[in-house]
């Protein structure tokens, strides 16, 4: 496998490629601002530079280009594989009639013999990420590594875009299938948030909408803990996620981020499911622990690659908002673990997809650093 990278900014245009190539690639991943994806000019430029390649990307809450964390740019990584076959597909949430259905539809387009891994990108505001992942898993099975993320729109939670070989649009989900025994793939996911306050019970919920905790209106209880920060909802909720887990299986805990609130109904809407009957605890960030969490994810994702290796980092927009000027430190922590030769790309997301360390099943995560590493073994 060989990889090259370039970045576009409105003031500087496209950078010179780190390594001059002939424009040939099998796969190009592109991550950029909502403005860059809404315009689509630079996304189309990538297709023209790499004819015949699969070009897939999404809007973000910030772009990762090497060890840099950037905004309002378009970061591209072109990859050429020697021993791995690729296929891509997309589906529309509206056309398929829901998140679970769109996951199934996408899986059916890509499932075939020797499928080793799927990397997916999804609209970030029109999808229930938990249902999407469940739909995909129901078709591709437990043995296929499933990773990816939900597109972003900065901290605005407005319109998000996903593109696959055409104009990026809202409401899309796209995925790449990797086939064959030549693929080397690693994955890791870790948070680093601290729990605080008492353990609560989810006494009323429906899918990703939380109505009651311990029989009390969930939004009222949440505001009580936030204090002055409650006036900034839903944006301030990114700094105070919820840890949810079955009462008898805390090792299966997932972190959930609020993406909206309903003041009239006193409910909170999350990026993924918050099942009724689960336990819940509030969380808050510790800057050093978040950075340590990124390093832990890198350790989990490390693979024994002899040749070129690409790491796709999908980190949560909530982490970026909390880390502020220290955001680059979590990316640098990943680089320190994976080594100087690694090619790093990625984005800040509205949700991260990765196998759960406790169960092995792919899940939607929030507030994590999730890493997918790609390389190839020599089959000669």
N, C-alpha and C positions, 0 to 999 in steps of 0.2 A: 504494500500500500504506500502511496505517496500523497502528500498533502501540501497545498499552498494556501496562503491567506492574503486578504486585502481588506481595506476599510475605506468607506466613502463618508465624507463630511460635506456639508453644504458650502463651507468656505474653502475647502481644499480639493474637492473632487475625490477621485479614486487614488489611493496610495499606490506606489510601485509595489508589485508583488514581492514578498520576502524572497521567493525563489522564482526566477523566470521560468515559465512553463509554456507549453505549446497550445494552451487553451483546452486541452483534452482532459475530461474528468468524467467519472461515472455519477458522482453525487456532489452537489453544492448546497451547503446549509447557509442560510442568510438570516440574520437577526437584526432588527432595526426599530426605529421609532415608529409610532403610529402615523406620523406625518409622512415618513419615507414610504411606508407601505400603502397608504391611501393614494399617494401619487403614482406609485408603481414603476416610474421611469427607470430607477436604478435596479429594481428587481428584474425588469425586462433586459437591462444591459447585461446582467449576469447570464441570462439565457443566451444572449447573442455571443458572449465571450466563450461560453461552454456549450456549443451545439451538441445535442444528443445526450447531455447529462440530465439527471433528475435534479431540478432546482426546487428546493422546499424551504420555507421560512415563515416567520411570524413577527408580529409587532411585540414590543417588550416594555418592561419597566426599567430598562437599562441594558446595555450591550456589553458582553465580555469579549475582549479581543486580546489574546495573550494574557498578560498580567494587568491589563488596563480595564477599568470599568468606565464606560462611555455613555453619553446620552445624545440623542438626536443624530445618530449616525446609522450606517448599515455595515455590519461586519460579516464577511463571507469567508467560508472555508471550503475549498474544492478538494475532493478526494478521488483518487483513482485506485481501483482494487485489482489485484492479480488473480486471486483465487476465490472470490466471493461474487455471487450473482445478486442483483438488486431488482426490486419491483416496488412501485409506488401506487397509491390509491388515495382517493379523497371521497368525502361524503358530506352532505348538508344536514344540519340538525333539523331544519324545518321540513326538508323533503322526506327524511326518514321517520319523523314523528316522535322525536325524543332522544335523550342521551343514550339510554341502553340500546335502543334500536340502531342508532348511528354507529355505536361500537360494534354491534353484530354485523352490520352492513360492511363496515370497513374490514373487519376480520375475514369475512367471506371472500372479499376481493383479493386477499393476500395469503390466505392459508393454502399451503401446498406442501408436497414432500420436501424435507430438508430445510424447512423454515427454522432458523436459529434465533432470530431476534426481530423485534419491531421497535422502531423509534417513532413516536407520534407527537404531533403538535395539534392543539385544539384551540378553538375560540375560547376566550377566557371569561366571558360574562353571560353567554347564552347556554352554557352547558353545566349539568351536574357532573362533575368530574368522577365521582364515585361510580355513578351509573354507567358512564362512558367506559371506564376501565372494566367494570363487571361485564358489560356487553362484549368487549374485546376478548376478555379471558374466557367467556363461555364458548367462543369459537376456536381460538388458537390453542387453548389448553394451557396446562401449568408448566410445561417444559420449555416454552418459548419465553425468552427474556423480553419483558415489556418495560420500556422506559420512555420518558418524554416530559412534556410540560404544557401548561395552559398559557396562551398568549397574554400579553399585558398591554396596558395603556397608561404607562407611568403610574402615578398614584390617584388617577382620576376615575378608574373603573368605568370608563365609557366604552367606546367602540374598539374592538380588537380585530386583528386581521390574520388570516392564514393563507398562504399561497403555495400552490403546487403546479409548476410549469405554466402558469397563467396568472391573470391579474389577481392579487390577494383580495379576499373578501371576508366580511363578517360571517359568522355562522358556520364556518367550515371546520372540518377535522381532516387531517391528512397524516399519512404514515408511510414509512419505508420499511420494506421487508428485506432482511439479509438472509441469504441462503448458502448452504454449503459448509463443509468441514474446515475450510480455510480461515473462517472468521474467529478471531479472539475478541471476546467481549467481557468487560468487567462493569460492575455497578456498585454504588454505595450511596447511602443517604443518612444524614444525621442532622439534628437540630442544635441543641445546646441551650434551650430555654429552661428556666426554672419554674417549678410550680409554686403557687402560693394560695393561701386561703383553704377552707375546708373542702373535703370531697363532697360533691353534690350528685344528685341522681336526676337523670333526664326523665321526667315524668310525663311529658307530652312533646312529641315531635312528629314530623312527617317528612321523610326523605331528608332534605338539607335545610328544612325550616324548623327552628327550635322555638317551642311555645312556652314550656315550663321547666324550671329546675326546682326540685323539692316542692312541687305544687305551687310555686310562685311564678308570676310572669317573668320570663327569662330576661327581657330587656330591662325591666326595673331593677332586678338583682344585679345585672351586669353594670348598670350605670352607678349603682351604689358603690361598687368596688373601684370604678374608674374615677370617681370624684370629679374634679375640674375637667379631666380629659373627656368626660361624657359629652361636653358641649361640641367636641370636634368629631363626633360619630358621623358616618361610619369609618372615616379615615383613621381615627385614633385606635380603632379596634385592631389594626395591623400590628400594633405594639403589645396587644394583650390577647393572644390567641387562646383557644380552649383545647385541653387535652381530653380525649374521650376514649373509653375502653370498656370492655365487658367486665363486670364486677369480679368474676372469677378468673379472668385472664388479663391482668394488667400488662403482661408482656406484649400484648397485641395493640397497645395504645397507638393512636394516631393523633396528629395535631390538626385542628381545624381553624381556618381564618374566616372572619365575618366579611361578607362582600356587600351586605345591605341590611337595613333595618326597616321595620314597619312600626311607626310610632302609634298608630291607631290600634293595631292588634297586639302591640307589645312583644313582637317577635323579632328574631334575628335570622338572617339568611346566610348560610355558609357555602363555601366553595364545594363541599362534599357532604355526604350524609352524616347526620348526628343521630344515631338510632335510639329510639325510645327504649328505656331500660338500662342503657349504658350509664356508667359513672362519668363525671366531668369535673375537671379542675382548671382554674384559671392559670395562665402562665405569663411570665414577663421576661424580658431579655437581660442577659448579662453579656456585655460586649466581649470580654475575654473568652467566655464559654462558647459564644457563637463562633468565634474564630477557631477555637479548638474543635468545635463540631465539624467545621469545614475540613480540617486536617483529618479527622476521623473518617469522614466520607471518602476522602482520597485514599486512605489506607485500605478501606474496604474495596475500592474500585481498582486498585493496582493490579496489573496483569503482567506476566513475564514476556513482554514484547521484545523481540530481537531487532525489529525494524522500526519504521515510522509508527507513531501512535498519536491518536487524536483523543482529547478529553472534551466532552460536551458538558458544561456546567449549567445546571438549571437551579437557580437559587431564588428564594421568595422575595418579592418586593418589600415585605415587612422587614426582612433582615436588612435590606439596603437602607430603608428609612431610619431604622434604629442605629445602624452602624455609622451612618453619615460619612464623615471624612475618613473613617476607618474601613470603609467598604472594601477597598483594594486589599486590605490585610487578609480577608478570608480567601480571596483569589490567590494571593501570594502564598498563603499557607498550603493550598492545594498544589501549587507549583513546587514548593519545597519537598513535598512528599513524592510527587510523581516524577520529578527530575527535570533537568534543564532542556532535554530534547523533546519534551511533550508539546504538542500543538494544542492550545486551549482556545475554545470558543464557547459561546453560550449566552444566556440572558437571564434577566430577573423577571419572574413569572407570577401568575395568579394561582399556581398550583403545580406540584411536581409529581411525576409518576415514576415509581421504582418498586422493585420487590421489597417487601417488608422483612426486616432482619429476623423477626420472631417467627413468622409463618412461611416465608418464602414466596407468598403470593403477591403479585403486583397490586399496588394500592395508590390512591391519590393521597399525597402528603401536602401539608402546608407548613410554611416557616422552616423548611429544611434546605440544606445544600445537598443537591442530588447530582451525582456524576456518572456519566456513561463513558467508558473507555473503549476505543475501537482500534484494532490492529489485525494483522494476519499472520498465520503460520505458513512456513514454506512446505508445500505438499509435494515438492519434487523428490 
